[in-house]
């Protein structure tokens, strides 16, 4: 990378965990009440099912459960943390920040916490931010969570959006280490001129909820799928290439690409443009749909469970979303992380 590594601190991923609601909705379930079919959904998105929050699930409780599992694996108590970062666009309330609720539910007494709202790339943004705190030498243990309860923001009469999303949470623990690992490079970007392509029109201060906005169904997420597809298919491979280059690596050096799980066609197009073989790309969109900021950490956990990530592996995480925003990060796993196998 061309950096002076003397006295540098690295954020080693030492724990991870995910939580998804028990309830699963298949494509056939949607076909019972809107004009769609399993074939139509699979052909356009690759999605076959998604997890949907129960009444007892909240954004805060899902985040807390994923965080507990990550802390347990890392062997840390909540009070060992220096910081909690929660990435989400679907908090329990606009205020207070959901990160404070998570901090309290974890029992992380007096630990700092904040929420990041960067839509689907939120987890990658949060991971990069945690890395910066550790690299600066100001913190040693940070919990990063990506969580979404997005199904409560959907118009269940709109087949173009209702079938796309699911709920869940994923988390990782970063701990300061002298080993060269963790976030090796990153790219972040935004093109606000396309903000209207993914939007939740009513609910903020620009358009407070009223009986009129409710009647006009403006309290639900709206998306211009065609424009988002064009943007994502172009931006994802660009962001991967840029992050890999900044890390002083080539695409051949990557062991696994973990892309945002929004649409199988977008992932396949991006992988093709990046000239990455399918065995180097992790995909689970068929099982979960688009879980927004929870997408990458859930996929990361599943890739480990599937034996696709090993000690020392070099990964690239890349996401795009509302804003329009994007982010990518090259992440290297530690050489001695418990729970990870050696690469044979």
Secondary structure as GFF3:
##gff-version 3
##sequence-region A 1 344
A	DSSP	beta_strand	10	19	.	.	.	ID=ss1
A	DSSP	beta_strand	24	26	.	.	.	ID=ss2
A	DSSP	alpha_helix	27	31	.	.	.	ID=ss3
A	DSSP	alpha_helix	38	45	.	.	.	ID=ss4
A	DSSP	beta_strand	49	51	.	.	.	ID=ss5
A	DSSP	alpha_helix	59	74	.	.	.	ID=ss6
A	DSSP	three_ten_helix	78	80	.	.	.	ID=ss7
A	DSSP	beta_strand	83	87	.	.	.	ID=ss8
A	DSSP	alpha_helix	98	106	.	.	.	ID=ss9
A	DSSP	beta_strand	112	116	.	.	.	ID=ss10
A	DSSP	three_ten_helix	119	121	.	.	.	ID=ss11
A	DSSP	alpha_helix	122	135	.	.	.	ID=ss12
A	DSSP	beta_strand	141	148	.	.	.	ID=ss13
A	DSSP	three_ten_helix	151	153	.	.	.	ID=ss14
A	DSSP	alpha_helix	159	162	.	.	.	ID=ss15
A	DSSP	beta_strand	168	177	.	.	.	ID=ss16
A	DSSP	beta_strand	182	190	.	.	.	ID=ss17
A	DSSP	three_ten_helix	192	197	.	.	.	ID=ss18
A	DSSP	beta_strand	198	200	.	.	.	ID=ss19
A	DSSP	alpha_helix	211	215	.	.	.	ID=ss20
A	DSSP	beta_strand	221	223	.	.	.	ID=ss21
A	DSSP	alpha_helix	225	246	.	.	.	ID=ss22
A	DSSP	three_ten_helix	251	253	.	.	.	ID=ss23
A	DSSP	beta_strand	256	259	.	.	.	ID=ss24
A	DSSP	alpha_helix	264	273	.	.	.	ID=ss25
A	DSSP	three_ten_helix	278	280	.	.	.	ID=ss26
A	DSSP	beta_strand	281	282	.	.	.	ID=ss27
A	DSSP	alpha_helix	285	288	.	.	.	ID=ss28
A	DSSP	three_ten_helix	292	294	.	.	.	ID=ss29
A	DSSP	alpha_helix	295	305	.	.	.	ID=ss30
A	DSSP	beta_strand	314	321	.	.	.	ID=ss31
A	DSSP	beta_strand	325	332	.	.	.	ID=ss32
###
